[in-house]
Amino acid sequence: MRPRRRPSGPPERNVPQERINEAIRSQRVRLIDSDGSQIGIKQTQEAMEYAFSKNLDLVEVAAQADPPVARVMDYGKYRYEQEQKAKLARKHQVQINIKEIKLRPKIGIHDYNTKKGHVVRFLNQRAKVKVTIMFRGREQYHPERGRDLLMRLAEDVKEIGQIESPPLQDGRNMVMVLGPTKNAGVAKTDAKDEDTQRSEKAVQGKRSGKAAAPSSDEKPSAREEVSQA
């Protein structure tokens, strides 16, 4: 009896294509049953007929072994499980995005604020920022100016960025790496929500204050004064 269904179509990139059934080149294989038990070394044709008798496939799982290891399995189900594992691995794969900003030691205040705005935007996008100070000519004899500028920038964005790599001299350049903090990208939203909650509480307080006005402050009506007299 042949297997229920032969696999068709090109394999996915991240899932390797194993040799199965007639594609196995070795004349002998070390056969493993579908339950994981080892049957022993068999002729490939004999192992294939054994797999077909169970309506399963013979799959080469270790081609480098001598002889190669082949297992009896449902190849379609095996391929599906391998593809799901590959998708899950890609999903949980952390992608580190690094942006770079270049400054000069004698940068003007307007240009500095512009560059700082870029750093803030990158950090709020959960990206790391590589800040580079470029020295020219005699500027490289005063590295403290570049270091002071980098530390000033780190201080200005400390709410959303933290120093992951301190300022280090690299030839004519000085480099510092900033990484996003837990507040990066969410600080504005949280502040807006907090303001909304405060305004709602203030409105509720005003409404309750009007509804619960003390009766002692109220002036008695004319009828009440007559009845009391």
Secondary structure by P-SEA (a helix, b strand, c coil): ccccccccccccccbbbbbccccccccccccccccccccccccaaaaaaaaaaacbbbbbcccccccbbbbbcaaaaaaaaaaaaaaaaaaabbbbbbbbbbbcccccaaaaaaaaaaaaaaaaacbbbbbbbbbcccccccaaaaaaaaaaaaaaacccccccccccccccbbbbbbbbccccccaaaaaaaaaaaaaaaaaaaaaaaaaacccccccccaaaaaaac
